[in-house]
Amino acid sequence: MITQPLTGSAPASTFSFVTMVENLVAGEHLEKNPWTQDAMWHNIANQVIDALVARGVLTRVQSDIITGATPLTALPGLIGSPDASPVWRAIYTTHCLTSGAAFRAAKAEIRNIMARRAVTTKQFSFMLGVVVDRDVRQAKSRREKGSHKPSSLQTARNAFGDGGYLTDAVAGAHWTPVYKAPAELLEMALAGNVAAKTTLMIGGGYALIMDGYLTRDRESKFYEGTTPYRGVPPVILSDLAGHQHGLRTLAMAWACWNPELPTHEYNIPDIKEDGTVIITGETVETLKPQRLNEGRLFEIANPGKAMAGFLKQQETRHARNRPERPEDRDRANRERLAFALEIAREAAAELQASTVSPPPHPFGSHDEWKKAKDAAHEAYITLVKNEPDTQAGFIDSDDPDSDEDDSY
């Protein structure tokens, strides 16, 4: 029997043979061995990338770079990156999947695959996270011996599920990576180059997220005092990219990040506003760079919000641990006053030494300055009016060297 070829203009399938096999495997997992969220989104990501290639949104060369088929060593020659760091694959992947129309096309493919009416940016970010961590999964999944904490890889995926580094300047925006070393990117960003700022934010954000310095937003972090306020990763990274101290922190995190070691085997140092590393220790033997932590990262991102959050935390602790005796309450309030004044003095000194040329003024608008001045003056007047007697609390006694005899 001779079969006639089918004719007509049926639309060509956007799925390859590999994708169809993956779908069959996915069906088996649905029935017998359900996949984790990580595995499910990894499979979805592969299908999305394959579909974008079929639609002409991505080329096969781009697809191979994104999926890891192209080795890291080939990146400098293909994309012009200064080195073969996994950070550059992450930046390139992010640009290919989130810039402009590519973001909308990728979300449309996810909706088709998952049969959903909408896909949130956080869901997209989680999918992106399981794509960009391919090169570092083995190193970042190693847990500290004897520790019950999860690996930084799992912590990173949770952070990507909370938005990752998909700020408004990245998701769906028209931006282009700048393939320069972190130090050069920093100089360009400080000079106002928007593309350099975005590239630095993604590169530094990737390093901070992958090593657990920036994690998902949780209410417990604020109430336990881990962070001075609540904030999702994209907001923190956007704030960091908005001023010099934050940009320098992002550059330092990127420059010090080690893709071959888990986070507990090395440190990303904390820095001052001018970029110098903060050193701790009292003797030559104990001097070492201070390790950056998430609370400090939040403080650098938004100092004003951090101060307000810190005072709120102090007030909460004060209310919870309020002493019953008046003397104890006074002692606790004296400690609070001394601590708040020390913070205020340091903040004022740093603002006074700021290198920012007005506008905006380092102390903010005139109303902000006046509000701070009035509050400081009110505290000053209160202290002046309530000066303790220099002899208060002491009992006068005779001079021990006097020649008078004691009388009994």
Secondary structure, DSSP 8 states (H G I E B T S, - for coil): -------S-----S--HHHHHHHHHHHHHHHTS---HHHHHHHHHHHHHHHHHHHTSS-HHHHHHHHT-S-GGGHHHHH--SS--HHHHHHHHHHHHHSTHHHHHHHHHHHHHHT-S---HHHHHHHHHHHHTGGGHHHHT---TT--S--HHHHHHHHHTTTTT--TTTTT---------HHHHHHHHHTT-HHHHHHHHHHHHHHHHHTTSS----HHHHHTTSSSS---HHHHHHHHTTSHHHHHHHHHHHHH--TTS-GGGS--B-B-TTS-B-EE-SSTTT-EE-B--HHHHHHHH-HHHHHHHHHHHHHHHHHHT--SSHHHHHHHHHHHHHHHHHHHHHHHHHHHT----SSS-TT-SHHHHHHHHHHHHHHHHHHHHT---TTTT------TT-------
